């Protein structure tokens, strides 16, 4: 009987530790991302594989990006990167954007 009771208490303790909130992450530091492939080129226009996109996406800017703070990617979560404004034509087939001059 005591063996069953001690097993139950141990299982209860493990469940209680697993249910506790996680520790908060610290701000700052270095993000290390290990990539197991060699990119064929640095051109994101010519290459669309993860081997090229992952290491070089942070180097190039986009006109717009999805807001990384939002969970779902939708038209409502688009935020400007280089574009200052954008608009669709009346048929929603042509997108016009304007960027500042550098």
TALIN-V740453 format. One line per field, one symbol per residue. phi: phi as a letter, one per 30 degrees, with the letter a starting at -180 (. if undefined). Layout:
phi: ???
This chain:
phi: .ddddddddddddddddddddddddddijbccbcbcbcddacdddccbdddcdddcdddcccdbbddddcdcdbddcdbdccdcaaacddchcbccbbbdcc
